Amino acid sequence: MAEYYLWIKAFHVISVIFWMAGMYMLPRLFVYHYPAAVGSEMSETMKNAERRLMRIIINPAMIAAWIFGIALIFTLYPGLEGFGQAGWLHGKLTLVVLLSALHGMLSGWRRKFEKDERPKTEKFFRMINEVAPVATIFIVILVIVKPF
């Protein structure tokens, strides 16, 4: 699998870019959706945009990012030898698990918006919109700098 390392890495990065683009965008759509009157054209447009973003971009990209990421781990650490000493990778994986949890929460909130519920405040969605970008910053630093 080592001969495919760069291809796996490229597809992992591509998947992560698409996943994070969607994770940055969905909470912003919630902010715009929040004040829309139930049953209004705007509300229905936002529901459609949120559903399509989740199903066409975010979900497939997250799955691909995990698959290619796991493949990278097994390429870099055959038999997982040396994996225990890769502190940077443990930090990255912790943040990726937290991003995956956020993904699940966003999915749940999207389903509530679909039912014309407003699960949280507009301010909450403005704040949650910053979580994925901040996590991305720390992940990139961990992967590039490998501080530990």
Backbone bond lengths (Angstrom), bond angles and torsions (degrees), N, CA, C in turn:
res aa  C-N    CA-C-N  psi(-1)  N-CA   C-N-CA  omega(-1)  CA-C   N-CA-C  phi
1 M - - - 1.451 - - 1.535 111.09 -
2 A 1.327 116.83 -18.89 1.465 121.34 -178.75 1.521 112.18 -59.17
3 E 1.336 117.04 -32.31 1.470 119.17 -179.25 1.531 111.95 -69.00
4 Y 1.323 116.87 -16.40 1.470 121.84 179.01 1.523 112.18 -100.96
5 Y 1.331 116.82 5.74 1.467 121.42 -174.29 1.527 112.95 -51.32
6 L 1.318 117.77 -50.32 1.468 119.89 -176.69 1.520 112.23 -65.88
7 W 1.345 116.83 -35.09 1.470 119.79 176.42 1.524 110.86 -66.97
8 I 1.303 116.12 -43.48 1.468 120.59 178.90 1.523 109.29 -61.97
9 K 1.326 115.66 -45.00 1.462 120.98 179.87 1.530 110.61 -61.44
10 A 1.320 117.32 -43.99 1.469 121.33 179.43 1.526 110.69 -60.66
11 F 1.325 116.97 -47.11 1.466 119.48 -179.57 1.526 111.82 -68.81
12 H 1.320 117.34 -29.87 1.464 120.39 174.88 1.530 109.74 -64.91
13 V 1.319 116.89 -48.24 1.468 120.53 -179.81 1.524 110.80 -62.44
14 I 1.324 117.72 -43.60 1.468 121.43 178.09 1.527 110.34 -59.27
15 S 1.318 116.58 -46.12 1.471 120.82 179.72 1.517 111.22 -61.34
16 V 1.321 116.40 -43.66 1.469 120.63 -179.75 1.526 110.45 -63.53
17 I 1.325 117.59 -40.70 1.466 120.51 178.92 1.528 110.34 -59.23
18 F 1.320 116.75 -47.09 1.465 119.66 179.98 1.532 111.31 -66.21
19 W 1.342 116.59 -41.84 1.465 120.27 179.40 1.521 110.37 -60.36
20 M 1.328 116.39 -48.94 1.465 119.51 -177.48 1.526 111.44 -68.53
21 A 1.320 118.13 -35.26 1.470 119.65 176.61 1.524 109.83 -58.19
22 G 1.321 116.34 -44.81 1.456 120.11 177.87 1.520 112.87 -67.21
23 M 1.347 115.78 -38.97 1.463 119.95 179.94 1.529 111.15 -68.35
24 Y 1.321 118.22 -27.70 1.458 121.50 175.69 1.536 110.10 -76.08
25 M 1.321 115.33 -34.51 1.462 120.02 -172.39 1.528 113.76 -83.17
26 L 1.323 118.30 -37.73 1.470 120.30 -173.60 1.525 112.71 -61.00
27 P 1.329 120.25 -47.67 1.468 117.51 177.66 1.528 112.75 -61.25
28 R 1.326 116.46 -32.10 1.468 119.96 177.29 1.529 109.41 -65.91
29 L 1.330 117.61 -38.86 1.467 119.92 175.82 1.526 110.52 -62.83
30 F 1.342 116.82 -37.68 1.462 119.83 177.21 1.531 110.50 -61.73
31 V 1.321 116.98 -39.65 1.470 120.92 178.48 1.524 109.59 -60.24
32 Y 1.327 117.39 -42.59 1.467 120.79 179.98 1.531 111.44 -73.87
33 H 1.308 117.13 -30.93 1.457 122.19 -178.30 1.529 111.17 -74.04
34 Y 1.311 115.78 -36.25 1.466 121.90 -171.77 1.536 113.78 -48.66
35 P 1.328 119.47 -51.31 1.470 118.61 -176.96 1.530 114.77 -79.75
36 A 1.327 117.97 -6.02 1.475 120.36 -177.79 1.533 109.83 -68.24
37 A 1.287 115.94 134.89 1.469 121.12 179.26 1.529 109.89 -64.78
38 V 1.334 114.75 138.85 1.470 120.61 178.23 1.522 109.13 -56.99
39 G 1.327 116.27 132.35 1.458 121.75 178.86 1.520 114.32 82.07
40 S 1.320 116.95 -5.34 1.466 119.52 -179.57 1.526 110.09 -73.00
41 E 1.322 114.88 163.30 1.458 120.20 177.55 1.531 110.42 -60.42
42 M 1.331 115.97 -39.83 1.467 120.67 179.03 1.518 110.79 -62.08
43 S 1.320 117.35 -44.82 1.466 120.90 -179.75 1.529 110.73 -61.77
44 E 1.308 116.65 -43.61 1.468 120.57 -179.29 1.531 110.77 -67.53
45 T 1.330 116.93 -37.78 1.468 121.03 176.64 1.523 110.45 -62.93
46 M 1.333 116.70 -43.13 1.459 120.92 179.83 1.528 110.93 -65.84
47 K 1.318 117.37 -40.99 1.472 120.34 177.62 1.524 110.49 -58.05
48 N 1.320 115.76 -45.13 1.463 120.72 -179.82 1.532 110.81 -63.62
49 A 1.328 116.82 -44.86 1.470 120.86 -179.96 1.530 110.43 -63.12
50 E 1.315 117.55 -43.85 1.466 121.90 -179.39 1.530 111.06 -64.00
51 R 1.322 115.94 -45.26 1.467 120.92 -179.97 1.529 111.12 -62.55
52 R 1.313 116.26 -46.49 1.466 120.04 -178.67 1.524 111.64 -66.65
53 L 1.326 117.20 -41.04 1.456 120.91 178.28 1.528 110.25 -59.62
54 M 1.325 116.27 -44.44 1.469 120.42 -178.76 1.528 111.22 -67.25
55 R 1.310 117.06 -46.16 1.470 120.34 -173.45 1.525 114.13 -80.15
56 I 1.315 116.98 -33.36 1.468 119.85 -175.09 1.524 112.43 -92.82
57 I 1.326 117.37 -31.90 1.465 119.47 -175.23 1.527 112.61 -114.80
58 I 1.327 117.30 -60.13 1.462 120.15 -168.98 1.528 112.42 -64.58
59 N 1.321 118.18 -52.58 1.472 119.79 -177.27 1.530 112.74 -61.46
60 P 1.342 118.84 -52.24 1.473 117.84 179.49 1.529 113.08 -61.79
61 A 1.333 116.97 -37.33 1.463 119.96 -178.91 1.527 110.84 -66.97
62 M 1.333 117.69 -39.91 1.459 119.84 178.73 1.530 110.44 -64.27
63 I 1.305 116.64 -44.44 1.472 120.64 179.09 1.521 109.96 -60.11
64 A 1.328 116.59 -46.53 1.469 120.40 179.41 1.529 111.24 -63.63
65 A 1.336 117.41 -41.10 1.466 120.34 179.20 1.522 110.81 -60.58
66 W 1.320 117.33 -42.76 1.468 120.87 178.20 1.529 111.06 -65.43
67 I 1.320 117.11 -45.40 1.477 120.33 -178.65 1.528 110.58 -61.41
68 F 1.340 116.12 -50.20 1.468 118.91 -179.27 1.531 111.37 -68.53
69 G 1.325 117.37 -33.59 1.459 120.58 177.30 1.517 112.08 -64.90
70 I 1.312 116.61 -44.31 1.474 120.36 177.28 1.519 110.25 -64.24
71 A 1.331 116.86 -40.35 1.473 120.28 176.94 1.529 110.49 -61.04
72 L 1.341 116.85 -38.52 1.469 119.85 177.58 1.526 111.45 -63.75
73 I 1.314 116.33 -41.30 1.473 119.71 179.42 1.519 109.98 -59.07
74 F 1.333 116.33 -46.58 1.464 119.25 -178.53 1.529 112.19 -71.99
75 T 1.332 117.30 -21.85 1.459 120.61 175.06 1.532 110.37 -76.67
76 L 1.328 115.85 -42.81 1.468 120.86 -179.49 1.527 112.90 -75.30
77 Y 1.320 115.96 -33.70 1.468 121.25 -175.56 1.527 109.58 -127.40
78 P 1.334 118.00 71.33 1.470 120.36 -179.90 1.534 109.61 -56.35
79 G 1.296 115.34 131.04 1.453 120.01 -176.89 1.519 112.35 67.01
80 L 1.314 116.56 11.90 1.465 125.26 -178.32 1.528 113.15 62.08
81 E 1.339 116.13 20.10 1.464 120.43 175.98 1.529 109.12 -68.45
82 G 1.308 116.93 127.66 1.451 122.41 -179.64 1.513 114.26 86.45
83 F 1.319 117.03 -8.32 1.470 121.40 -179.08 1.532 110.98 -60.72
84 G 1.318 116.81 -36.41 1.464 120.98 -178.84 1.513 113.83 -64.63
85 Q 1.325 117.73 -23.95 1.459 121.29 -179.71 1.534 112.91 -91.38
86 A 1.300 117.71 -3.18 1.473 121.66 -176.94 1.528 109.70 -89.68
87 G 1.336 116.07 73.23 1.469 120.74 -177.95 1.513 113.10 -57.91
88 W 1.324 116.52 -38.67 1.462 120.21 178.64 1.531 110.91 -58.41
89 L 1.346 115.82 -39.87 1.458 120.36 -178.66 1.529 111.01 -69.66
90 H 1.309 116.89 -36.49 1.460 120.45 177.19 1.529 110.06 -64.11
91 G 1.353 115.72 -41.22 1.461 119.65 175.98 1.517 111.57 -62.89
92 K 1.330 116.09 -43.72 1.468 120.49 179.38 1.526 110.05 -61.70
93 L 1.322 116.65 -47.33 1.463 120.23 -178.84 1.524 111.74 -61.94
94 T 1.321 116.81 -36.83 1.465 119.83 176.75 1.522 110.39 -61.12
95 L 1.329 116.46 -45.47 1.463 120.17 179.01 1.529 111.57 -66.65
96 V 1.327 117.30 -36.28 1.471 120.46 179.16 1.538 110.31 -67.74
97 V 1.318 116.96 -38.08 1.473 119.90 175.64 1.527 109.42 -63.25
98 L 1.328 117.23 -42.28 1.469 120.17 177.75 1.530 111.18 -64.36
99 L 1.336 117.77 -39.38 1.470 120.45 175.24 1.523 111.30 -64.06
100 S 1.322 116.30 -36.36 1.466 119.88 177.45 1.529 110.52 -66.22
101 A 1.328 116.51 -37.41 1.467 120.34 175.84 1.529 110.11 -65.00
102 L 1.339 116.51 -42.39 1.466 120.04 176.18 1.523 110.00 -60.57
103 H 1.322 116.38 -41.15 1.468 121.65 176.88 1.536 109.54 -54.82
104 G 1.328 116.05 -46.86 1.458 120.28 178.87 1.522 112.62 -62.46
105 M 1.325 116.52 -41.07 1.470 119.98 178.30 1.524 110.89 -65.69
106 L 1.335 117.05 -42.47 1.467 120.25 177.49 1.525 110.81 -60.47
107 S 1.315 115.87 -39.57 1.459 120.55 178.47 1.534 110.70 -62.54
108 G 1.328 115.90 -43.28 1.462 120.00 177.86 1.517 112.39 -63.99
109 W 1.327 116.80 -43.20 1.463 120.14 178.18 1.520 110.67 -65.08
110 R 1.326 117.18 -35.82 1.465 120.00 177.87 1.524 110.37 -61.95
111 R 1.324 115.88 -42.34 1.471 119.48 178.46 1.530 111.31 -63.16
112 K 1.322 117.35 -34.72 1.468 120.27 177.60 1.528 110.78 -69.32
113 F 1.327 117.09 -41.68 1.461 119.51 175.28 1.531 110.08 -60.39
114 E 1.337 115.93 -37.46 1.472 121.20 178.97 1.533 110.58 -58.77
115 K 1.335 115.80 -33.12 1.477 121.19 179.42 1.528 111.96 -91.06
116 D 1.317 116.95 14.30 1.462 123.70 -179.82 1.524 113.43 65.49
117 E 1.322 116.53 26.58 1.462 121.04 173.17 1.522 108.09 -96.25
118 R 1.296 116.33 156.57 1.465 122.60 174.69 1.530 106.44 -118.28
119 P 1.340 116.69 91.87 1.468 120.95 -169.90 1.527 115.20 -67.53
120 K 1.303 118.13 -28.38 1.465 123.24 -179.12 1.524 107.89 -140.53
121 T 1.316 115.90 178.07 1.463 119.84 -179.99 1.529 110.71 -83.80
122 E 1.318 115.12 162.19 1.463 120.24 176.30 1.529 110.06 -60.70
123 K 1.331 116.55 -39.80 1.468 120.99 178.26 1.528 111.07 -61.50
124 F 1.329 116.53 -40.19 1.464 120.64 178.20 1.524 110.23 -58.66
125 F 1.334 117.35 -45.75 1.461 120.26 -178.89 1.528 111.63 -68.38
126 R 1.319 117.62 -30.49 1.466 120.25 174.48 1.532 109.57 -64.75
127 M 1.319 116.53 -40.00 1.468 120.44 -179.70 1.531 111.18 -73.36
128 I 1.327 117.72 -42.78 1.471 121.03 -178.37 1.524 110.27 -65.64
129 N 1.335 116.15 -23.16 1.461 121.34 178.24 1.529 111.76 -62.85
130 E 1.331 117.63 -18.89 1.460 121.42 -178.60 1.525 113.31 -90.99
131 V 1.313 118.49 -12.33 1.468 121.54 -174.58 1.528 111.96 -65.03
132 A 1.316 117.88 -52.21 1.470 120.58 -177.74 1.538 112.01 -61.73
133 P 1.335 119.43 -43.88 1.473 117.75 177.86 1.533 113.24 -62.37
134 V 1.316 117.55 -40.03 1.466 119.98 179.37 1.529 110.07 -65.73
135 A 1.333 116.63 -43.97 1.470 120.18 177.42 1.524 110.22 -60.41
136 T 1.331 116.99 -40.06 1.462 121.26 179.04 1.525 111.05 -60.39
137 I 1.305 116.95 -42.29 1.472 120.93 178.68 1.530 110.12 -57.95
138 F 1.333 116.31 -48.78 1.463 119.85 -178.77 1.530 111.92 -66.38
139 I 1.319 117.09 -37.71 1.462 120.25 178.59 1.529 110.44 -63.64
140 V 1.317 116.99 -46.25 1.470 120.26 -179.86 1.528 110.18 -61.29
141 I 1.322 117.36 -42.72 1.469 120.20 178.29 1.527 110.00 -62.04
142 L 1.329 117.63 -44.38 1.465 120.41 179.40 1.525 111.39 -60.88
143 V 1.331 117.05 -42.44 1.469 120.77 -176.01 1.528 111.51 -73.50
144 I 1.306 117.79 -41.00 1.469 120.91 -175.85 1.520 112.03 -82.17
145 V 1.324 117.27 -47.73 1.464 121.64 -174.89 1.521 111.86 -83.89
146 K 1.336 117.21 -31.64 1.467 123.16 -176.28 1.538 110.07 47.96
147 P 1.357 116.49 62.92 1.460 120.22 -173.80 1.544 114.72 -67.78
148 F 1.311 116.61 -15.85 1.468 119.91 177.44 1.512 110.09 -154.94
